Amino acid sequence: MKTVHLDEIEATPADGITWKPIRAELGIESFGASAYVADAGEIVVPAHSETPGGGSGAHEELYVVVRGRATFTVDGETVDAPAGTLVLLQPGEHREARAEDAGTLVLTIGGKRGEAFTVSAWEYPALVRHARELGRFDEARALAGEGTERFGEHPFLLYELACAEEQDGRRDEALRLLARAIELGPFVCEWLAAEPVFDSLRGDPRFGEALGS
């Protein structure tokens, strides 16, 4: 048996939201589980539609407003959702929710109908980013290794690990990972302009080589 209070699960910033990685915290493998926290006026559930082929996994999802109040917008229709409200959504339905009260917390549980659950590809890069932003570089490497075992070499994951290695003073490894990330996903180059971690690298000729310039 495992028990944990929602408030004890470390909040992780991810793409403009605050995410609590319940699945990873408890080691759940049969379904997805997360929670999102936000204050009044902030996005508490990110906009997405769980479409097939997307990084979110095309899951059927149940949202439970545990605390506070939220307004869900589903395919243009708004739903007032005070604490205790359950909102069940199917793949393809575009959803987003905004918190109406401070400390609003929304639990989400999901999986794909008729198939064994698999972890969504976006989860590991988000966890690696959080670990390295806190300076927990060994944790970042361990998470990246676990993610690579599940998904193979993924450009987003390699990019976040490259950031971690640069922050930890392992420049050669950071450059190697960055070059590989760009090789697998040239779109990674677009992220570099806004990434302060690599500011000290920009004068290194190997950085230009990694970019193919």
Number of C-alpha atoms within 10 A of each C-alpha: 3 5 6 10 6 16 9 8 15 14 17 18 16 17 9 10 17 21 26 25 22 20 18 16 13 14 10 13 13 13 15 22 22 18 24 23 24 23 18 16 14 19 22 28 27 17 14 15 21 22 16 12 8 13 13 17 22 20 23 17 19 16 20 20 21 17 18 21 25 30 19 22 18 18 12 11 9 13 14 12 20 19 15 13 16 16 15 12 18 18 19 15 16 17 21 20 23 22 25 21 17 15 16 23 28 28 21 20 18 21 20 18 12 6 7 10 17 14 21 15 18 17 17 24 23 20 24 27 25 20 20 21 14 10 14 15 20 14 15 25 19 12 21 23 17 13 23 15 10 13 13 11 16 18 22 21 28 28 27 27 27 27 27 27 23 19 17 15 10 13 17 13 16 25 23 15 22 26 26 19 25 20 15 15 15 13 13 19 16 10 9 16 11 9 10 10 14 19 11 9 16 12 10 10 10 16 18 13 11 18 15 11 8
